Amino acid sequence: MKKSVERNAVQPLLQTLQERFARHGHRHPGLDWQDVQSRLEAHPKALQSLAMMEAYGGEPDVIGRDGASGQYLFCDCAAESPSGRRSLCYDRDALDTRKENKPQGSAMEMAADMGITLLDEAQYRALQALGEFDTKTSSWVATPAGVRDLGGALFGDRRYGQVFVYHNGAQSYYAARGFRGLLRV
């Protein structure tokens, strides 16, 4: 995927983001779209990341603002794990240790390439408080070093009206598991 947003694609992207922002006000109470748009226009790399999030099916939206830094927090808010980011193992080490049937890539590498980070467990649970996500899919979650050092990685989903965070081998991958990203602008 191209890492730059063509000039003629910026306005349609901003329009899409504005419409989503207006439709889902419960995700960002008290925030003003004009302030968000001004921040985005001042940060072209953020627009590139958002364009990639959108292109891979993430439906990014503002989910809050960091009180300390003032940065707006964008997250993938598609109902299910973004369709263009599935069938990935957790990270490069997992990909390298997989002997056969290797996936096309890893969640951590793809996120870095897009300029975003994976949600950690607390962020994933906070997103789930804003709506029902991953009821048919699951999403890799940023994994603490202690778990990763032992070969595992975390993922989350929502089943039976509850949010679950589980573990799996980091080298595993599934057609219904992707990742959700966070972008700070």
Order of alpha helices (4+ residues) and beta strands (2+ residues): alpha-alpha-alpha-beta-beta-alpha-alpha-beta-alpha-beta-alpha-beta-beta-beta-beta
